[in-house]
Amino acid sequence: MEEAIQPLGRVALELGPLTIYWYGVLIGLGVILGYIVATRETVKRGLPKDTFADLLLYALPIAILSARLYYVIFRWEDYVDNPIKVFFIWEGGLAIHGGVIGGVATAIVFCKKRNLPIWKILDITAPSLLIGQAIGRWGNFMNQEVYGTEVSRQFLEGLMLPRFIIDQMYINGTYYHPTFLYESLWNLLGLAVLLYLRRVNLRQGEIFLSYLIWYSVGRFFIEGMRLDNLLVGGMRTAQIVSIVLIVGAVVLWIYRRKAGLAERRYLDDEPKKELPKSTGKKKNKKKKK
C-alpha cells in the first residue's frame, strides 16, 4: 500500500500568538539577498552606499501593496464576500507584475528627488529583482499554489526532481506541473545573463530593459501552463502584460539609441582604483667610480 503523502506545512515557526509563515520568510530572504547584491554593486559604481537602504524604506512597502492590489483587483470574486481576507497576504496572492510596477515607479520618484541617475539605478536593481523573484516562488511552493496542469507522478520523477517537490505537487489527489520551479529556474538563469551583461558594458538602462524582456518571455510561456491565472476578459492577464512589456522594452531600447538618449554606458564613471601611495623615500644609488 502506497504511503500517504503529507504536504509541507505553511507555518515556519510559532511563538505563542505569533505565527511566522514560510511564504513571508522566503520573500523576506529574497529581499535581503537582493539588497546585499544591489548595495555591493552600488558602491562599485561610485554611488552612495546607503542608496538602496533608503530606497527600500519606500519601495518595499509600496511594492507589496501594489502587488496585493493588483492580485485582488483581478480576483475580487474571491474577496467580495469576505473583504477582510484582502489583508491575509500570508495565504499568498502577491502578483509579481504589480510589485514591479509599484517598485519601479517608486524608484523613479526616489531618483528624481535624490538627483540620482535613474537608468543606472534600475540597471543595478534588475539582478536583485530576479533574485527576489526566484526565491519568492518557493513561498508559492510551500503554499501549494502557482502550479500547472495535471501530470503523472512518473512524469515528475522523470524530471529527476527531489521527492519533497514531487510530494508537494500532489494536491487534492492529483499531481501537477511545478510551474513555480520552472519560473524560479528561469529567473536564476536570467540572473546569470544579467550579471554577464554588466561586463558587456551596455548603454545605461539596457540591463533593466533586458530584465523586462527576459522575465516576460519566460512568464508568457509558463503562464500558459498554469491553472490559477488572473484573467481579464477571459484572457490571461500576465500574458497580456508580458507582451506589452516585451514590445515596450524593445521599442524603448531602439528609440533611446536612435534619439541619442543612451550615450552613457553602464560602467561609465566607475571609480578608479587608487595607486599605492609613494613613501617619499628614494633609494640612494651608489655611484660607480
C-alpha positions in Angstrom: 0.0 0.0 0.0 1.4 3.4 -1.0 2.4 5.7 1.8 0.1 8.7 2.4 1.6 11.9 1.2 1.8 14.7 3.7 2.2 18.2 2.3 4.8 20.5 3.8 3.3 22.9 6.3 2.8 26.6 5.6 4.0 27.6 9.1 7.7 28.1 9.6 7.6 28.9 13.3 5.0 29.6 16.1 5.9 31.7 19.0 2.9 32.0 21.3 0.3 34.1 19.4 2.8 34.9 16.7 2.8 32.7 13.6 5.6 33.0 11.0 4.8 31.6 7.6 7.2 30.2 5.1 5.7 32.5 2.4 6.8 35.6 4.3 10.2 34.1 5.3 11.1 33.3 1.7 10.0 36.6 0.3 12.0 38.3 3.1 15.1 36.2 2.3 14.8 37.2 -1.4 14.6 40.9 -0.4 17.6 40.6 1.9 19.8 38.9 -0.7 18.7 41.2 -3.4 19.5 44.2 -1.2 23.0 42.9 -0.4 23.8 42.3 -4.1 22.4 45.7 -5.1 24.3 47.6 -2.3 27.6 45.9 -3.3 27.2 47.0 -6.9 26.1 50.5 -5.8 29.5 51.0 -4.1 31.4 49.6 -7.1 29.5 52.1 -9.4 30.5 55.1 -7.2 27.1 55.8 -5.7 26.3 56.4 -2.1 26.4 53.2 -0.1 23.1 53.8 1.7 21.2 54.4 -1.6 19.3 51.1 -1.6 18.8 51.1 2.2 16.9 54.4 1.7 15.2 53.3 -1.4 13.8 50.1 0.2 12.2 52.1 3.0 9.8 53.4 0.4 9.9 50.9 -2.4 9.3 47.7 -0.4 6.0 48.6 1.3 4.7 50.2 -1.9 5.7 47.2 -4.0 4.0 44.8 -1.5 0.9 47.0 -1.5 0.8 47.3 -5.3 1.4 43.5 -5.7 -1.5 42.7 -3.4 -3.8 45.4 -5.0 -3.0 44.0 -8.5 -3.9 40.5 -7.4 -7.1 41.5 -5.6 -8.4 43.6 -8.5 -8.3 40.6 -10.8 -9.5 38.1 -8.2 -12.1 40.3 -6.5 -14.7 37.4 -6.6 -12.6 35.6 -4.0 -12.8 38.6 -1.6 -16.2 40.2 -2.2 -18.0 38.0 0.4 -15.2 38.4 3.0 -13.2 41.6 2.3 -11.1 41.2 5.4 -9.2 38.4 3.6 -7.6 41.1 1.4 -5.2 41.6 4.3 -4.3 37.9 4.6 -1.2 38.1 2.5 0.4 35.1 4.3 -2.1 33.0 2.3 -0.4 34.1 -0.9 -1.7 36.4 -3.6 1.1 38.9 -4.4 1.3 39.5 -8.1 4.9 40.0 -9.4 3.8 42.4 -12.1 2.0 44.5 -9.6 5.0 44.6 -7.3 7.4 45.5 -10.2 5.2 48.3 -11.3 4.9 49.8 -7.8 8.6 49.3 -7.0 9.9 50.8 -10.3 7.6 53.8 -10.1 8.8 54.4 -6.5 12.4 54.1 -7.6 11.9 56.7 -10.4 10.4 59.2 -8.0 13.2 58.5 -5.4 15.9 59.0 -8.0 14.4 62.3 -9.1 14.2 63.5 -5.5 17.8 62.5 -4.8 19.2 63.6 -8.1 20.4 60.0 -8.9 20.8 58.5 -12.4 17.5 56.7 -12.9 18.6 54.3 -15.6 21.8 53.3 -13.7 19.8 52.6 -10.5 17.3 50.5 -12.5 20.2 48.6 -14.1 21.7 47.9 -10.6 18.3 46.8 -9.4 17.5 44.3 -12.2 19.6 41.3 -11.0 18.2 41.8 -7.5 14.6 41.6 -8.8 15.4 38.2 -10.3 16.9 37.0 -7.0 13.8 38.1 -5.1 11.5 36.5 -7.7 13.4 33.2 -7.9 13.4 32.8 -4.1 9.9 34.1 -3.6 8.4 31.4 -5.9 9.4 28.9 -3.3 6.9 30.6 -1.0 4.3 29.7 -3.5 5.6 26.1 -3.4 5.1 26.0 0.4 1.5 27.3 -0.1 0.9 24.7 -2.8 0.0 27.4 -5.4 1.3 28.5 -8.7 1.1 25.1 -10.3 0.3 23.9 -13.8 -1.8 21.4 -15.5 -2.2 17.8 -14.3 0.6 15.3 -14.8 1.6 11.9 -13.5 4.0 11.0 -10.8 6.1 9.2 -13.4 6.4 12.4 -15.3 7.7 14.3 -12.3 10.1 11.5 -11.4 11.3 11.7 -15.0 12.4 15.3 -14.3 14.7 14.0 -11.7 13.1 16.1 -9.0 13.7 15.6 -5.3 10.9 13.6 -3.6 9.8 16.6 -1.4 9.0 18.6 -4.5 7.1 15.7 -6.1 5.1 15.1 -3.0 4.3 18.8 -2.6 2.9 18.8 -6.1 0.3 16.2 -5.0 -2.7 18.4 -4.4 -6.2 17.1 -3.7 -5.4 13.7 -5.1 -3.7 14.9 -8.3 -0.1 15.7 -9.4 0.6 19.0 -11.2 3.3 20.7 -13.1 5.7 22.5 -10.7 5.5 25.8 -12.6 6.8 27.6 -9.6 10.0 25.7 -10.1 10.2 26.4 -13.9 9.9 30.1 -13.2 12.4 30.1 -10.4 15.0 28.3 -12.6 14.2 30.7 -15.5 14.9 33.6 -13.1 18.2 32.2 -11.9 19.3 31.7 -15.5 18.3 35.3 -16.2 20.4 36.4 -13.2 23.5 34.8 -14.8 22.7 36.6 -18.1 22.3 40.0 -16.5 25.5 39.6 -14.5 27.3 38.8 -17.8 25.7 41.8 -19.4 27.3 44.0 -16.8 30.7 43.1 -18.2 29.5 43.7 -21.8 29.0 47.3 -20.7 25.7 48.0 -22.4 24.2 51.5 -22.5 22.7 52.6 -19.3 19.1 51.3 -19.0 19.6 48.4 -21.3 20.3 45.9 -18.5 17.0 46.8 -16.9 15.3 46.5 -20.3 16.9 43.1 -20.8 15.4 42.1 -17.5 11.9 43.1 -18.6 12.3 41.1 -21.9 13.9 38.0 -20.2 11.4 37.7 -17.4 8.4 38.5 -19.7 9.3 35.8 -22.3 9.6 33.1 -19.6 6.5 34.3 -17.8 4.4 34.3 -21.0 5.1 30.6 -21.7 5.0 29.4 -18.1 1.7 31.3 -17.6 0.2 29.2 -20.4 0.7 26.1 -18.2 -0.8 27.5 -15.0 -4.3 26.8 -13.8 -4.5 29.7 -11.2 -4.4 32.5 -13.7 -5.6 36.1 -13.2 -8.0 36.8 -16.0 -9.3 39.9 -17.8 -12.0 39.5 -20.4 -11.3 35.8 -20.4 -7.6 36.4 -21.3 -4.6 35.7 -19.0 -3.5 39.0 -17.6 0.1 38.0 -17.1 0.4 37.0 -20.8 -1.1 40.4 -21.9 1.3 42.3 -19.6 4.3 40.2 -20.7 3.6 41.0 -24.4 3.2 44.7 -23.6 6.5 44.7 -21.6 8.4 42.9 -24.3 7.2 45.2 -27.1 7.6 48.3 -24.9 11.2 47.4 -23.8 12.3 46.7 -27.4 10.8 49.9 -28.8 12.3 51.9 -25.9 15.7 50.3 -26.5 15.7 51.2 -30.1 14.2 54.7 -29.6 16.7 55.7 -26.9 19.6 54.7 -29.1 18.3 56.5 -32.2 17.4 59.6 -30.3 20.8 59.8 -28.7 19.3 59.2 -25.2 21.5 56.2 -24.4 25.1 57.5 -24.8 26.4 56.7 -21.4 27.4 53.2 -20.6 26.8 51.1 -17.5 30.5 51.2 -16.4 30.9 54.9 -17.1 32.0 56.9 -14.0 33.4 53.8 -12.4 35.7 54.8 -9.5 39.3 54.5 -10.4 41.5 52.3 -8.3 43.9 54.3 -6.3 47.6 53.5 -6.9 49.7 52.7 -3.8 51.0 55.9 -2.3 54.7 56.6 -2.5 56.5 56.7 0.8 58.6 59.6 -0.5 61.8 57.8 0.3 64.2 57.4 -2.5 66.8 54.7 -2.6 70.3 56.1 -2.8 72.2 54.7 -5.6 75.9 54.3 -5.2 77.9 55.9 -7.9 80.4 53.8 -9.6 83.8 55.3 -9.6 
